[in-house]
Amino acid sequence: MWGRRVLVLLVTLLLPGLAEAADCIVARDGNVSLVDAEPCDGLKLMTRRPDVAQSTIDVVATWVEFTEPRNAGEWRYNDWVRRQVKALKFDRPLTPVSARKSEDRLGIASFYRSERLISARYARRICCGLQAAAIYTSINIDIAGWTLFSPDTLVSPGAAANVCWQHFADDPERGSRFLAAFPRARAWSDGDFEHRQIGPVMHEIIGHVVVNPTVSPDRTQRLFVEALENQSRWSFSAQGAVVDFGELLGHAAGPFFCDLPNDDLRSMARPGAAIPP
């Protein structure tokens, strides 16, 4: 308990003004614990496994929820995370699809809480059929508005698109392939995020996989707009934000995450916006 209080004190000293905001979990060596801080009051750590263990199959979920929701935002988060847990096949028979042990694991990756925002990020690992996959999903709840938090109310989406594209282009290992697959003709602006296509919309990405193989600056623009407009691809912490763009170059190349430290967020923030939210 004392160690947790020291951690919270250090965060407060290094990040003044965040006394009412905190990252509520600490993950170390596969173990997850809750931080003892006022914004994290009322949270409990939960774990669930099947009632009957199977030696060839491992299904487990680790998550946090509010013991007694005090407002609509906390209630909405609880409803969302319980649906994520319910999606695992705890009570249904599973058949291993290979000689390797099959896994379906849901684990909490981050949980941020402030007076305005609940931001939670989870990873679901499914293994092992034709390939293993780790898929991230997030939820961001505007507590005051009782609705999902829209990142474009915090930052300029055009500026975020330009920064993320440059981050990926500068990747020392994947940058050249990214540039070949995702060229752009010009810089993005907020206007690119304001227009909506009338009629059926063809998505460039489904889940975390790019489904349109035709390379063009227009495809690049549409894909970035689609990713940055989706609040479930954003997650926030006391240090900044992460945007999950999925497997832009296919499964073998791995996922693309755009890390936006608070200094980057401030450079693209809306007038009067508090960073972190």
N, C-alpha and C positions, 0 to 999 in steps of 0.2 A: 504493500500500500504506500509506504514512504517513497519507494522508487518511482511509483506512478506520479505522486505529487511533485517530486523533483522534476520529472519530465514535463509536466504541465507548467511548472514555474519557469523552466528554461524557455519553453515556447512563448510564454507571455513576455519574458524579458527581451527575447530576440525579435518578436513580432508585436510591438506595442499596438494597442488598440484592438487586440484580438481577445480580450478577456471574456467576451461573450461569443466566441467561436472556437472550435477545437476539432482536430482529427480524433475521432473517438475510439479507434482501435490501434493496437500495436501488433504487428505480425513478425515473428522471429523464429527461425528454424522450424517452420511449419506449425508453430503454435500461435494462437490468437488470444489476445486479452483486451479487456476494455480499459480505457483511460479514465481515471478518477478526476473528472472536470465537470463543472456545473452544466455546460451545454449538453453533456452526455448523460445527465441524470435520467433515470427511468428506463435505460436500455438494459437488456439482458442478452447474454450470449447463449445460443441454442445449438444443439447438435442432434441429428436424427440418423439412425441406421435402420435397416429392415429388422423386423422382429425375429426372423429366422435367418441366421448367417449362412452364406454360401461360400465355400472355399475358392470358387473360381470367379466369383463376381463380387465387386465392392461398390456399394451404393451408399453415399454419405452426403449429408448437407450440414454446413456450418454457417450460421447467420446470426444477425442481431435483430431484435424487434423491441418495441416499446411495451413495457409490462402493462401499463394503463395509459392508453393514448389520451393526451390532454387537449388536443385540438384536431381539426380536420386534416391538417398536414401529417401528423403522426399516425392518425387512423389510415390515411391513404397509403402511407409507406408500409404499414403492417399488412394491409390488404395485398399490396403488390408483392412483397417478399414471400408471403405465404403461398401465393400463386406460383412463384418460381420454385419453391420447395415442393409443392404438390406435383409439379411437372416431372419430378424424378419418379422412377418406377420402384417405389418402396414395397408395394404390396402386390406387384404383378410378377409372374414368373419370367425369368430371363434365361436365355440360352446363350452360352458363350459362342462367339463367332470365329474364334481362332484358338490356338493353343495357349495364347497369352491370357493372363487374367483380365477380365473385362471390368471397366470402371465407368461409373457415372457419378461425378463428384461436383457439388456446388459449394463454393467457398467465398467468403467475403474478402474483397481486396482492399476496400477503403470505405470509410464512413465519415462524412464531414457534417457538422451541425453548427449553424449560427442562428441568430434571431430571425433571419430571413429565409434560410435555405437548409433543406435536408438533401444531401448528395451522397448516394450509396452506389458502389460498384462491386459487381460480383463476377466471378469466373466460373464457368462450367466446363469441366474437362470430361470428354467422352473418349474412351479408349477400350478396346482396340479392335476395330474391324479392318477395313481397308487402310485406314489411317487414323491416327489420334488427332483430336481437335480440342483446342481451348478457346472458348467463345466468351467474350465479355459482354455484359449488359449492365446498364446503369439506369438510375432514376434520379431526377432532380425535381424537388417539390418546393414551390414558392409557398412558404407557410402563411404569409399574410394574404395571398391571393387564393389560397386553397386549390391551387391548380399546379400543373407542371411548369417548371421554371424554363423560360425561353432564353437561351444564351444571347440572342441578338438584342435583348434589352440591356445586356451588360457590356457587350463589346460590338465593334463594327464587324459584321461577318465578312465583308470584303477584305478588310485588313487581316483577319484571321486566315482567310483562304490564301492570301499572298505569303504570309509568314509560314504556314504549314507546307505549302508547295515548295518554298525555298529550303525548309528543313529537310524535306525528302530528297530534293535535288542535290543537297550537300552531303547526303549519306555516303561515307567513304566506301562502303561495300555495294550498295544497291543504287546509288545515285545515277550512274550512267544508264542503267536499265529503266529506272523510273523516268528519266528525261526522254528516252526513246518511246516509252509507252504512254506518257502523259505530257505532251507538249502543250504550250499555251501561246496564244497569239498576242495577248495583252494582259495587263494586270487586271485583277478583279476589282469591282466596286460594289458598294451596297446595293446599287440598282440591280445587279445580277440576282439578288435574293428577293426582289420585290415582285417580279413578274411570275405569273402562274399560267401554265399551259391550259388551254380550254380543251376539254375532252379527255380521252384516255391518256394516262401518263406512262411511258415506258421507263422503268427504273433501270439505272445503270448498274446498280448493285443490289443483290438480294441476300439478306443476311449479312455475311461478311465476305461474299464472293462477287467479284466483278463479272457480270454476265454479258456485257456488250464488248466483243473483241475488236471492234473497229476503232483504230487509233485516229484521233483528231483533236484539235484544240477545243472543239465544241463538246466532245465527250468528256474531256478533262474538266471543263467548266461545270457541266451538268453533274458530274460525279462529286465534285467538291461541294457544290451547292447542296446536293442531296445529303452528304455526310454532315455538313456543318449545321444544317437546319434541323437535324434529328437530335433532340435533347438526350435520347438514350445513348448516344455516342460520346457525350460529354460526361466528365466527372470532375469534381472540384475537391480541393484540399486547402489547408492553410498555406501551402506553398505555391499553389497555382491550379492549372487545369490540364487535363489530358483529353484529347479527342481521338477516338478509335476509328480509323479509316478502313479497317479490315485488311484482307489479303489482296492488295492492289496488284501484285505480281504473281499471284498464285500461292498455293499452300506451301510449296517448297521454300519460297523466299520469306515466309513468315509475315506476321501482321505489321501494319504501319500505324504507329502511335505518334501523334503530334503533341509534344510536351510544351506547354505554355506557362513558364514561371510567371510569378506576379508582375515582374518588371515588363514582360511581354504583354501581359493583359492590360497593364496601365497604359502602355503605348497605343493600344487600340480601344481603350475604354470609352463608353458613352459619357458625355458631360455629366458630372455629378455622381457617376457610378462608384460605389465602394468596392475596392479590390483588397482582399477576396470578398465575395458577396456574403 
